Amino acid sequence: MGIKVKLSNVRIGWVDVYKKAADRVNSQGQQVEGQYQLTAYLDKDDPQIEKIEDAVTEVMTEALGSASAAEKWMSKNFGFGNHADKCAFRDLAQRDSPIEGLEEGLYFMAKSRKQPMIATSEGEVQCQRGGRVVKGLTEAGDDVEGKEVYSGCYANIVVDVYWYSTYKNLGVELLGVRFKDDGEAFGGAGATVDLDDLEDDEPAPRRERRRR
């Protein structure tokens, strides 16, 4: 069973929605195929965390057969105070490598083997779920007028929270994403360059080496 959850105005990073993330090798040395994905970050006071907790509780109650079993699992794996491999929703404060400006709250990675729906700030649909997408264009092939999602922006996202019985873990599938507001780009991507930066430098006068 999965439960669809809509989250509004959340910070997103590690955004690979126009094309799949690169393949990787896991800790067991196995090749893992890349998927469409993004990571969402929620402030510790975001009221939407309660919506997530309710959805996870419902999923886990059905998966484990009782509310008491679900509560026990969540106390060990879900949310604040936890950073468990079995649960997608993790405490930012428990990360081995803190993210500047995002030290407190919850975060999760949402993935999909199928292309998620993508929309601009103006509501222009760049692709339907499972369709084909070209960055900078609408699904009809017109140039976009609104802003596109990027790593560091704020977005509205729709996800499916589910229990993966084969691996006994709680996962999140990415269904759709729409640009909401600008945010500081992750990884220093805000730096700019123009043609003057790429011109030849004037030869600098040679300096004598300092003798030791």
N, C-alpha and C positions, 0 to 999 in steps of 0.2 A: 504494500500500500504506500502511496505517496500523497503528500498534501501540498497543494500549490500555495505559495506565500508571495505576496507583493510587498516590497520594501521601497520606500520613497526617500530620495535625497540622501543616499549613502555614498561614502567615498569608495572609489574602486581603484584597484591597482593590478599590476601584472595582467594587463588586458590583452588577450589574444582572441578576438571575436571576428575579425575580418578574415583571418586564416588560422589554422590550427597551430598550437604551440609545437615546437620542435620535439621530435622523439628524444627519449632519454633512456639511460640505463639505471635501473633501481639498485637498491643495496644488495640484492641477491645476484647482481650481474645480468639480469634479464632486460631485454629490450622492451620499452614501454612506448606505445604509440601516443603521440601528442593529440590533445583534444582542444576544442574551443573552451576557453576558460577565462575567469577573472576572479580576483579576490576582493571581498567586500569588508569594509571596516565600519563598525558601529561604536559610537561614543558610549561610555559606561552609563550615561543617563538617558540614552535613546529609548523612548517608550516602546519602540518596535521590538526590542529584545523580548518583551513579554509575549508578543505575537509569535516570535520564533519559539520560545519555550513552550507555549501552548501546542504548537504544531508538533514539536519533537515529542512532547508527552503523549500526544495522541498516537503518533507513529510507533513509539516504543511500547505503549500499552498493548497495541494490537500485535506487534512483533513478538513480545515476550509473554503475552497471555494474561497479564494482570497489571493493575495500577501500581501495586506495591513493588513488583519486579521492575517496572519502568522507573519508578522513583529511585530505587536502589541503583540502577544502572546510571541514571542521570547524575546522581550525587558523586559518582566516581569518574564520570566521563564528560558531562556536558557543562559548558559555560565557565563562569568565574571560578577561579581556583584550579581549573583543569586544563591540561594540554595533551589530551589523549589521542593516540592514533586511531582509536575506534570511533571518534566523533569529529565531525567536520567543524563544529562550533567550538572555538577555543578562546582562552583568555589571553589577550594581548600582553598582559603583564607577565605571563609565564613563558614568553618566547625566549629562546637562547640569545637572539640578536634583536634588541628593541628597535622599533621604528620611530625616529624622531618625530614628535608631534602626535604620535599614535600609541602612547605608552599604556593607556587604560581603555578598556572596552572589550568587545568581542570581535572576532574576525572569522571568516570562513572562505574556502575556495569552492566555487561552483563550476562544474565542468559539463560538457556535453559532446558526444560523438557526432551529433547532428547540429548543423548550423543554427545558432539561436536567431530569433528575430532581433533586428537592430533598427532603431529610429533616432532621428536627429532631434535637436531642441525644438524644431518647428513641427515635429510630428511626421516628418517625411520618412516613410518606410524604405529602408535601404535593402531589406530582404525579409521575406517571410521565413518562419521557422522551417529549416530544411531546404531553403532555396539557395541561390547563388548570389554573391555580393561582390561589389567592386567599391573600394573606398573612394569617397568623393562623389558617388553617383547614387541616385535613387534606384529602386528596383525597376523603374520604367526606363532607366538610362539617362535621366536628366541630371544636370549638376545640382548638388545639394545647396540649399540656401541657409539651412540651420547649422548648428555646431554638431560635430561628431564626437562620439565617446573616445576617450583616451585615458591612459594610465595616470591617475591623479585627480580626475574630474569627479563630480558628483553625478549620480545617475539614479533613475528609477529602474529597479530590476524585478523580474518575476522568476522564481525558482521553484523547484519541486523537491521537498524534503522526503527522503525515503530510507528504508532499512535494506541494506544489501545482505541478504541472508547467507549467500555463499561465503562471504568474507567476514560476516558478523560485524559490520560497521554501519554507521549512519552517514549517508552521503547527501550531497546537494547537486541537483541537476540544473543547469542554466537554461532557462526557456527564452528569456528576452531581456533587452537592455535599451534604455532611452536616455540620452544626454539630458541632464537637469541644470548643472551649473559648473562654472570653471573652478578648478582647484590647482594647487601647485603640483606641477608634473613631477612624478617620481623619477629618481635617477639622474637629476640634473638636466632633464630634457628641455628645460626652459631656455637654455643658452641658444643664442642666434648667431648666424653667420651671414655675411653678404659678400659680393664679388670683390670688394676692396680687400677683404681679409685673405683672399686667395691670390692677390697680385704678388709679383716678385718684390722682395725686400731690396731697398737700396743697399749696396755693399757697405758694410760697416768698416771703419778704419781698424786695422789690425793693432792689437795691443801687445806689448812685449810681455812675455811670460814673467811672472814674478819668480825671482831666484830664491831657492830655499836656502 
